[in-house]
Amino acid sequence: ALAIGNIKYQAQNRLLKQMIETDKPVYLHFEHAFDVAREYVKSAT
């Protein structure tokens, strides 16, 4: 579901912002991306 499209772009963008806004390393995996994508879909509807 996250292979292409706006949801993927928005999830990547939000995860990148999380990584930039912290001074400590952030370890993310597909479950984090899926959670962020779900949050985006909820906020968009």
N, C-alpha and C positions, 0 to 999 in steps of 0.2 A: 504493500500500500504506500510505502514511502519511497518507492523507486524513482518516481518522477513527479513533477508538478509543484503547485504552489504550497501544498502542505509540507512537502519535503523541504522546499526553500525556506519556509517560515520556521520549521523545526531547526534546520541548520543555523539559521540566523540567530534564533534565541539561544541555542547552545553555545554558539560562538560568543555572544554577548556575556553569557555566564562565565566563560573561560577568561574573557578580557577583563571583567570587572573584579576579579579576585587576584590576590597576591600569591595564593597557594595553588599548587597543581590541582586540577580537576580531572577526575577519572570518570569518563562517561562510556556507556555501552548502549546497545540497542534498546534496552528497556528504558533508559533515560530518554532517548530520542522518541520512543513510542509514547511515553508519558507527556512529553512536551507537545507532540503532535495532537494528542487527545485534548490537552488544555487549549491549544490553538483552535481546534474545531469547535469546542464548547464556547469559546469567546467570540468566534465568528458567526455563530448562529443565534 
